[in-house]
Amino acid sequence: MVLKQKSLAAQIILNIAAWAIFFMLPFAFLFPSNSKISPFESQRFIWMLISSNIILITFYYLNRWWLIPRLLARKQTLVYIAAVIAYLLLYLGVMFFIFVDSPETKAWLLSQLQKNPNFKFKPRFFGPGPLTLFLLTFIISSSSKVIAQWFYAEETRQEITKQQLQTELSLLKSQVNPHFLFNTLNSIYSLSITNSEKTSDAVMKLSRIMRYTLEESKNDEVPLADEIEFIRSYIDLQKIRLTDMVRIDFTTEGELENTLISPLLFIPFIENAFKYGISTHHPSHISIFIAVQQHELIFTCVNDIVPVSLKHESTGTGIVNTRRRLELLYPGKHTLSIESNTRQYNVLLRLNMNV
């Protein structure tokens, strides 16, 4: 609101300054070229000045706010041209009456002829004066309207694009929650079969995790420290069903407290690691690393590749959605590298955290 008021005040001041400059133009264009009398010494020039500017200012706003939107914008070109020409003729007629045909002008011309029989009246009215002023007003009003419409269209386009991106981001984040819940419930289902005593603890941890996903996912950004705590809770939940054959390393470095990121950005990669990187029959390892170094956030997730049962189904949407979220949230400010071989699956994400 304050910015809009300042912008409106600036526009008013700019309009007043512009019209003040424009107000003086008739002296340059309409005053007789061979007269030695100051314009302020003759009442007819004052009337000429006032009349000229009233007509031109009226035409400026009439053309910008009525003729162009009501006629030209609706493709009534001939009617628009006729209206402009009619106004031009009106302007020239008024200027002729005030500047040439008025009694004061005739009296002044007679006095000049009495002083100098060879005096020739050469008012700039018959030159480019009034026509130049009118065309200048026409060009300025038309161009300002076109520029204003272009800026309005550009702002509208940007707003629509922003709304579309927000809608897409909301959709992608809404897909994270059920996708995450789907995989976690699978873990609890497996836990209930193998060790029912830990099921209640797992359900409590899941409730805390889901509370975070439901509340924080509504925000555009969350503190990195909160996201890390969420990841720790998720890892603890996964550990309940794992054996000693699975080793999990999760380390962090740097200024984590003062960093903001989009919520649930890393969890699809971590989910993928637990889904395909652990084995109950062979030693397996998952390594997760998050660091903030000189305004750059670094995330790595490395997991062993183990055989996966054909019955182990996956929606496959998590990483695809995360790629799209990164493109929308950090365009030109992130690099995502995913490499895999027969032994390891390696994810490296770098985010430029400079504003």
N, C-alpha and C positions, 0 to 999 in steps of 0.2 A: 504493500500500500504506500509506504514512504517513497519507494523508488518510482512508483507511478506518479505520485504528486510532484516529485522533483522533475520527472520527465515532462509532465504537463506544464510546469512552471518554465522549464527551459524552452519548450515549444512556444509559449506565449511571448517570452522575452525575444526569442528569435524572430517571431512574426512581427513584433513591434519594431525591432531594429531594421528588418528588411523593408517594412512599409515606410519607415522614416527615410531611408535612403531612396526608395522609389518615389517618395513624395517630392523630392527635389529634382527628379529627372525632367519634369516639364519645363523648368527654367532653361535647361540645356537644349531641349528639343524645340520648344515653342516660342521662345522669346525672339523678336525680330533681330536679324543678324546685323542691321545697320543702325540700331537704336542705341543712343548713349544714356538712356534713362534706365535706372535700376528697376528691376521688376517690382520691388517693394514700394516704389514711388508711384505706382499706377494701380488703381483699384481693379482695373480689368484683368490684370495678371493674377491678382489674388483670387478673383472669381474663377478665372481660367484654371488656376492650380487646384482649387477646391473641387470644381466640377469635374475636371479631368480625372482626378484621383478617386473621387466617389464612383464615377462610372467604371474606371478600370478595376478598382478593388471589388466592386459588385460583380463585374464580369469574371474576375479571378475565382471567387467562391461559387458563383453560379455555374461556371464551366466545370469546376472540379467536383462539386457536390451534386449537381443536377443534370447538366447537359451530357456529360460523359457517362454517368451511371444509368440515366434514364433513356438516353438516345443512342449514343455510340456503342455502349456495352450491349444494347439490345439489337445491334446491327441496323439501326435506323440512320444510316450514314447520311443520306440526302437531307433528311430533316435536320440532322445535327449541323451540316454545312450551312443550310439555309438559316438556321438560328444564329450561328456565328456571324454570318454575313449581315443579317438584319441588325444584330447588336453593333457591328462595326459601322454600319451606315448611321445608326442612331448616335453613336459616339462622334463620328465625323460631323454630323449635322449640328450637334450641340456645340462642338468646338468651333465650327464655322460661325454660328450665331454669336457666341461669346467673344471669339477672337477677331473676327473680321466684320461681321454685320451689326455689331452692337453700336448704339449711339455713342458711347464713350470712345470706341475705336474710330468711328467716323470723325468725331470732333478732334481727336488727337491727330488723325491723318490730315485734316483740313489745316490745323495749326502748323504742321510740318511743311505743307505745301506753301503756306503763306510765308514761312521763313525761307523756304528754298523751293522755287518753282520747278527745279529739276529733280526734286526728291522723288524717289521710287520706293514704294512700300514692298518689301520683300519678306513677308512673314514666313517663318519656317513651317507654317501650317501647310503651305503648298509644296514643301519638300517632304522629307521622310519622317518628320516629327511625329504627329499623331499616329500615323500608320505604324511607325517603328515601335512606339509605346504600346499600341494595341497588340501587335504581333509578339512583342516581348512578354506581355501579360499572358497571351494565349499559350506561348511556348512554355513559360514557367508553370502555369496552372496545369497544363496537360501533362508535362513531364513529371511534375510533383505527384500528380494522381497516379500515373503509371508506375512510378517508383514506389509509392505507398502501397499500391496493389501488389506489386512484386514482393515487397517485404512481407506483406500480410499473407500472401500465398506461400512464401517460403517458411514463415513461422508456422502456418497451418500444416504444411507438409512435414516440418520437423516435429510438430506436436503429435501428428498422426503416427509418424515413424516411432516416436518415443513411446506412445501408447501401445503400438503393436509389439515393440520390444519388451515392454513391461508385461504385456499379456503373455508373450511367448516365454519370458523368464518365469512368470508365475506358474505357467503350465509345466515347465521343466522342473521347477522346484516341487510342484505338487506331485510329479511323478517320482521324485526322489523318495518321498515318505512311504508310499506303498511298496516301492521297490525295496527299500531298506527293511520295512516291516516283513515283507515276504521272505527275505533271506534270513532274518533274525528268528522268525517263527519256525523256519526249517531247523535252525540250530536248537531251539527249545524243544521242538518235536523229537529230534535225535536224542537230546538230553533226557527227556521223559522216558525214553525207551531204555537207555543205558544206565541212568543213575537218577532215579526219581527223587532222591533226597535233596538234590541241588536245584530242583525245578522251581521251588518257591523263591529261592534267592535270585535265580535267573529272571523270574517274572518281575521282581522288584527292580532289578537293574534295568530291565526292558522298559518299565513304566517311567523311570527317570530319563532314559534315553528318548523315549517317545515324547515326553513332555518338552524336552529341548527341541526336538525336530518340529513339533507343532507350534511352539511359541516363537522360537528364534528364526524359523524359516520364513516368517512373515516379514522380517527385517531385511533391508538391502545389504547391510553389513553387520557383522558381530565382532567382538574382540577376539583376536587370534587365541588368546589364553583360554577363553571359554570353549572355542572349537577344539583346542587341544585336550581340555578336560573331558569333553564329549567323546573324543577318540579314545582316551584312556578308559572311559566307562565301557565303550564298545569292546575294546580289547579284553577287559576284565570279563565281560559277558561271554566272549568267545572262549576264553581260557577255561571256563567251567567245564566245558565238554572235551577239552583237549587232554592228551596224554603228555608224559614227560618227553616223548620223542619229538615234540614240536617246540622249537625255540623261537621266541618272539622278542625282538629288540625294538624299543621305541625311544628315541632320543630327540631332544630339542636344544636349540642354541639361539642366542641373540636377544634382541629387544622384542619380546613377545607381547608385553603389556600394552604398548602404544601402537599396535598394528591392528588394522581392521581388514576383514576379508568377507567375501560372500559366504553365507552359511552352507554347510554340508558340501563343500567343494571337494574335499579329499576323500570322503567316505566311499564313493563308488570304487575308487582304486583299492582302498583297503578291503572292502567287501570282496572284490575280485581276488585279492591275495589270499584271503581266508577260504574262499570258495574253491580255488584251484591250486593252492600252494601248500596244503597240509595233508598229511597222511597218517593214518593210525597204524601203519605197518612198517614204515620206513622213516628215518630221521628227516625232518624238514625244517626249513628256517624262513622266517619272515622278518625283514628289517625295514623299519619306517623311520624317516628322519625329516624333521622340520626345522628350518633355521631362517633367521632374518639377518642378512649381511649387507650393510650399506644400501638400504632402501630396496633390497631385493629379497623376496621370499623364495626359499628353495624347499621343494618337497620331493622326496624320493621314497619309493616303495619297491622293494625287491623281494621276490618270493621264489622259492624253488618250484619247479614244474613237476607235478606228480601225475600218474595216470588217473583219469577221471572216469567214473562209471558212466556207461551210456545212459543209465537211468537218471543221472544227475542233470536235471534240466535247469536252464537259465533263461531269464527274459532277455538278457543282453542289452538292456536299454540304458543301464547306469553310466557306462563310459561314453556312449554316444551322446547322451544328454549333457554330460559334463563337458565334452568337447564343444558343444553348441553354447553352453553357458559361458565358457571361457571366451569364445568368439564375441559374444554379446557384451560381457562385462569388462573384458580386458583386451579390446581390439588393439593390436600392435604393441601390447604391453605384456605378452606372455609367450613362452615357448613350451611346447609339450612334446616330449620324446618318449615313445613307447617301443622298447626293443625286447625281443624274445629269441631264445635259442632252445636247444633241446634240454637245457638244464635250468635256466632262469628266465623270469619275466621281470623286466626292469622299467619302472616309470620315473621320469624326471620332469618336474614341472618348475618353471621359473616365472615369477610374477614381479613386474616392475611396480613397486609400491609408491613411486613418486606421483604426486597429484598432478 
